[in-house]
Amino acid sequence: MIEPARKLKLSTIFIAAIAGLVGLGVFFFIGALIASFAAGPLHISTMEGARGYFAALVGMIAGVIGFIGAAWLVLRRRGVRGVRVALGGIAAFALIIVSAASAVGIWYSMQPHVLNRNGPEPLLRLEIRAPQNIAIFADATAELTTDRNAADVVLEKADETATRRGYVPLYYRTSQRLLALKFPNGGARLYNVRLPANPMPKKYHDWSEWQKPDFVDEPGSTGPKRAGDGPDIEVRYHVETADD
């Protein structure tokens, strides 16, 4: 004879939740299958999928019964009695809801979210200046990389102040943006673009402060290294939307 449980254990609730899910699936399938065969004798119309809706409704009702029955059976066999059976069933159902919501949330967070769904993509306007007018700076290219995509920066030629201007579209909502200034000799300067995932608000339409590179990748090196404190190529940027 099984002794009544003094308290509900998480392991018991977890097992009841799994059993409930299995019961829901099995009874839903059986209920929907029986309903699909019974739809004809019951003279349920085939118009606009009425029989399918009927089968789904019966399946859901049967699935709920299957969930309750399976969870109740597990709880009883684990020694849960009285009011604790109802509490255990509710806790098992809540565990399933929380798990499903978490899974949906993780899936949703991993999807690419368009930054401006109802209009053209905003632009990230850039200015890049060198401490001195070196020839290699004039031939540099730039790329904006995120965890969602990569896009080439359209750069103008350097002016007399050794400054180059350019722009790149911002497609996705993400705070992980890395600007890479690449040189023909294989070197690069890397800048973390310090903007939030949604840089559409007006306060990000003003020019940022001049920013030195966060990392430097020299030709022939084994990888990027932290930039030093000396003079280096600097960037500044602001966001431009169709309303500007």
Residue pairs with C-beta under 8 A, 6 or more apart in sequence:
2 77
2 78
2 79
3 79
4 79
4 80
4 81
4 82
5 12
5 78
5 79
5 80
5 81
5 84
7 84
8 80
8 84
8 87
8 88
8 91
9 78
12 74
12 75
12 78
12 80
12 88
13 88
13 91
13 92
13 95
14 92
14 95
15 74
15 78
16 70
16 71
16 74
16 75
16 78
16 88
16 89
16 91
16 92
17 71
17 92
17 93
17 95
17 96
19 70
19 71
19 73
19 74
20 66
20 67
20 68
20 70
20 71
20 74
20 89
20 92
20 93
20 96
21 67
21 96
22 70
23 63
23 66
23 67
23 68
23 69
23 70
23 71
24 63
24 64
24 66
24 67
24 70
25 63
25 66
26 66
27 59
27 62
27 63
27 65
27 66
27 67
27 69
28 59
28 60
28 62
28 63
28 66
29 59
30 62
31 58
31 59
31 60
31 61
31 62
31 63
32 55
32 56
32 58
32 59
32 62
33 55
34 58
35 54
35 55
35 57
35 58
35 59
36 51
36 55
39 51
39 54
39 55
44 50
44 51
44 54
45 51
67 93
68 89
71 88
71 89
71 92
71 93
72 85
72 89
75 84
75 85
75 88
75 89
76 85
80 88
112 148
112 149
112 172
113 172
113 173
113 174
114 171
114 172
114 173
115 121
115 122
115 170
115 171
115 172
115 173
115 198
115 200
116 122
116 200
116 241
119 241
119 242
120 242
121 169
121 170
121 171
122 169
122 170
122 199
122 200
122 239
122 240
122 241
122 242
123 167
123 168
123 169
123 170
123 239
123 240
123 241
124 144
124 167
124 168
124 169
124 170
124 193
124 195
124 237
124 238
124 239
124 240
125 165
125 166
125 167
125 237
125 238
125 239
125 240
126 142
126 153
126 155
126 165
126 166
126 167
126 168
126 179
126 235
126 236
126 237
127 163
127 164
127 165
127 207
127 235
127 236
127 237
128 140
128 142
128 155
128 163
128 164
128 165
128 166
128 181
128 233
128 234
128 235
129 161
129 162
129 163
129 164
129 210
129 233
129 234
129 235
130 137
130 158
130 162
130 163
130 233
131 162
131 231
131 232
131 233
132 162
133 158
133 162
134 162
136 183
136 184
136 185
137 158
137 162
137 164
137 183
137 233
138 157
138 158
138 164
139 183
139 184
140 155
140 164
140 181
140 182
140 183
140 184
141 152
141 153
141 155
141 181
141 182
142 152
142 153
142 155
142 166
142 168
142 179
142 180
142 181
142 182
143 150
143 151
143 152
143 153
143 179
143 180
143 182
144 150
144 151
144 153
144 168
144 177
144 178
144 179
144 180
144 193
145 177
145 178
145 179
145 180
146 172
146 174
146 176
146 177
146 178
147 174
147 176
148 171
148 172
148 174
149 171
149 172
151 168
151 169
151 171
152 168
153 166
153 167
153 168
153 179
154 166
154 167
154 168
155 164
155 165
155 166
156 164
156 165
156 166
157 164
158 164
167 240
170 199
170 239
173 197
173 198
174 197
175 195
175 196
175 197
177 192
177 193
177 195
178 190
178 191
178 192
178 193
179 190
179 191
179 192
179 193
179 235
179 237
180 188
180 189
180 190
180 191
181 188
181 189
181 190
181 191
181 213
181 233
181 235
182 188
183 219
185 219
186 219
186 220
187 216
187 217
187 218
187 219
188 216
188 217
188 224
189 213
189 215
189 216
189 217
189 227
189 232
189 233
190 213
190 214
190 215
190 216
190 217
190 224
191 211
191 213
191 214
191 235
192 214
193 237
194 208
194 211
195 204
195 237
195 239
196 204
199 239
200 239
200 241
204 238
204 239
205 238
205 239
205 240
205 241
205 244
206 238
207 236
207 237
207 238
208 236
208 237
208 238
209 236
210 234
210 235
210 236
211 234
211 235
211 236
212 227
212 232
212 233
212 234
213 227
213 232
213 233
214 226
214 227
215 224
215 225
215 226
215 227
216 224
216 225
216 226
216 227
216 228
216 232
217 223
217 224
217 225
218 225
